[in-house]
Amino acid sequence: MNWLAFADSLAEELTALEAGTLVVIYEAEREIEQARGIQFVQEDARLIAELSHNDYLDPEVWATPAGEEAIKELGWRPPATELGRDNWWETLDWPAATAQYQELARMAVLGLRDGYRISSEAPFYYNAWNECRGNETVELPLLRLPYVKIT
C-alpha cells in the first residue's frame, strides 16, 4: 500500500460519510481489540477520528517515545478520559472543507506509519456501518481494503 495514495482515497471516502456512520480500519493480522488502527465516527455536526493508543495494544507494537512524539507532531490530541477519549483523537466540524479531510486522512495514515512503524506491506481490513440505518453496512470501495464485519 502506498500510504499517501491511501490517504487520498480515505479523504475522498470521508467526505461522503453520512451521519451515524462508523468506520474502523485495522491491522489484519491481530485481534481487533489488540490491532493498531484508526476509526472515524460521523456525527450530525462533526467527524471524530481516533488513532489507537498504547494502552490498548500489546507492548510489542506500542509506539515508542519517538513514535508518540511523531503522533503529537502530526496534530493528534492525546487521550482525554474526562472527554471520553481513550485514544489519540481529532475532530472536524461538519461539513468540512476538502483540504481538512485530506489533512485528517494524512494524519491518520502517517500516525500508523510513523508513530507505530507499520510497514506499507502490512495488510489491513475495514468495517463500516451506519447506526442510524440499523447498523447497515457502508461500503468504501476507494479504500481497496477487504471488508470484514466486526462481531
C-alpha positions as CSV (number, residue, x, y, z in Angstrom):
1,M,0.0,0.0,0.0
2,N,1.2,3.5,-0.8
3,W,0.4,5.4,2.4
4,L,-0.1,8.8,0.7
5,A,-2.3,7.3,-2.1
6,F,-4.3,5.6,0.6
7,A,-4.7,8.9,2.5
8,D,-6.1,10.4,-0.7
9,S,-8.6,7.6,-1.0
10,L,-9.5,7.8,2.6
11,A,-10.1,11.5,2.4
12,E,-12.4,11.1,-0.5
13,E,-14.4,8.4,1.4
14,L,-14.6,10.6,4.5
15,T,-16.2,13.5,2.6
16,A,-19.2,11.3,1.7
17,L,-19.9,9.8,5.1
18,E,-23.5,10.2,6.4
19,A,-24.4,11.0,10.0
20,G,-24.3,7.8,12.1
21,T,-21.5,6.2,10.1
22,L,-18.7,4.5,11.9
23,V,-15.5,3.3,10.1
24,V,-12.8,1.1,11.6
25,I,-9.6,0.4,9.7
26,Y,-7.3,-2.1,11.5
27,E,-4.4,-4.5,11.1
28,A,-5.5,-7.8,9.5
29,E,-3.1,-10.0,11.5
30,R,-4.3,-9.1,15.0
31,E,-7.5,-9.5,17.0
32,I,-9.5,-6.3,16.7
33,E,-9.1,-5.5,20.4
34,Q,-5.3,-5.5,20.0
35,A,-4.9,-4.1,16.5
36,R,-3.4,-0.8,15.7
37,G,-5.8,1.2,13.6
38,I,-7.9,4.2,13.0
39,Q,-11.6,4.9,13.4
40,F,-14.0,7.6,12.3
41,V,-17.4,8.5,13.7
42,Q,-19.6,10.8,11.6
43,E,-22.0,12.6,13.9
44,D,-24.6,15.2,12.9
45,A,-22.2,18.2,13.4
46,R,-18.7,16.7,13.5
47,L,-16.4,13.9,12.4
48,I,-14.4,12.3,15.2
49,A,-11.2,10.5,14.3
50,E,-9.2,8.2,16.7
51,L,-5.8,6.6,16.4
52,S,-5.0,3.6,18.6
53,H,-3.3,4.3,21.8
54,N,-0.6,2.1,23.6
55,D,-3.0,1.4,26.5
56,Y,-5.0,-1.0,24.3
57,L,-2.1,-2.7,22.5
58,D,0.3,-5.5,23.0
59,P,3.6,-3.9,24.3
60,E,5.4,-5.4,21.3
61,V,3.6,-3.0,19.0
62,W,3.5,0.1,21.2
63,A,4.5,3.4,19.7
64,T,8.0,4.2,21.1
65,P,8.5,7.6,22.8
66,A,9.8,8.9,19.4
67,G,6.7,7.4,17.8
68,E,4.4,9.2,20.3
69,E,6.2,12.4,19.6
70,A,5.7,11.9,15.9
71,I,2.0,11.3,16.5
72,K,1.8,14.6,18.5
73,E,3.7,16.5,15.8
74,L,1.1,15.3,13.3
75,G,-1.5,17.1,15.3
76,W,-3.2,14.2,17.2
77,R,-4.5,15.2,20.6
78,P,-3.6,12.8,23.5
79,P,-6.2,10.7,25.2
80,A,-8.5,12.7,27.4
81,T,-10.6,10.4,29.6
82,E,-12.6,13.3,31.0
83,L,-13.9,13.8,27.5
84,G,-14.4,10.1,26.9
85,R,-11.4,9.9,24.5
86,D,-9.2,6.9,25.3
87,N,-7.2,7.1,22.1
88,W,-5.3,9.8,20.2
89,W,-8.1,11.9,18.7
90,E,-9.1,14.8,16.5
91,T,-12.4,16.3,15.3
92,L,-13.6,18.2,12.3
93,D,-16.7,20.3,12.3
94,W,-19.2,19.1,9.6
95,P,-19.3,19.9,6.9
96,A,-15.6,20.4,6.4
97,A,-13.5,21.6,3.5
98,T,-11.9,19.1,1.2
99,A,-8.5,20.2,2.5
100,Q,-9.5,19.4,6.1
101,Y,-10.5,15.9,5.2
102,Q,-7.2,15.5,3.3
103,E,-5.2,16.7,6.3
104,L,-7.1,14.4,8.7
105,A,-6.6,11.4,6.4
106,R,-2.9,12.2,6.1
107,M,-2.7,12.5,9.9
108,A,-4.3,9.1,10.3
109,V,-2.1,7.1,7.8
110,L,1.1,8.9,8.9
111,G,0.2,8.1,12.5
112,L,0.1,4.5,11.7
113,R,3.3,4.6,9.5
114,D,5.5,7.0,11.5
115,G,4.0,6.6,15.0
116,Y,3.5,2.9,15.0
117,R,6.2,1.9,12.5
118,I,3.7,-0.1,10.3
119,S,5.1,-1.2,7.0
120,S,3.4,-0.3,3.7
121,E,3.1,-4.1,3.2
122,A,1.0,-4.7,6.3
123,P,-2.5,-5.9,5.4
124,F,-5.5,-4.0,6.7
125,Y,-9.2,-4.7,6.9
126,Y,-12.0,-2.2,7.3
127,N,-15.5,-2.4,8.7
128,A,-18.1,0.4,8.3
129,W,-21.8,0.7,9.2
130,N,-24.4,3.3,9.9
131,E,-26.1,3.2,13.3
132,C,-28.9,5.5,12.1
133,R,-29.8,2.9,9.5
134,G,-30.0,-0.2,11.7
135,N,-26.2,-0.8,11.5
136,E,-26.5,-1.1,7.7
137,T,-23.1,-1.9,6.0
138,V,-21.4,1.0,4.5
139,E,-19.1,0.2,1.5
140,L,-16.0,2.2,1.0
141,P,-14.6,0.9,-2.3
142,L,-12.0,3.6,-2.8
143,L,-10.0,2.2,0.2
144,R,-9.4,-1.0,-1.7
145,L,-9.3,-3.0,1.5
146,P,-11.1,-6.2,2.4
147,Y,-14.3,-5.6,4.3
148,V,-14.6,-7.8,7.4
149,K,-17.6,-7.4,9.7
150,I,-16.6,-7.0,13.4
151,T,-18.6,-9.3,15.6
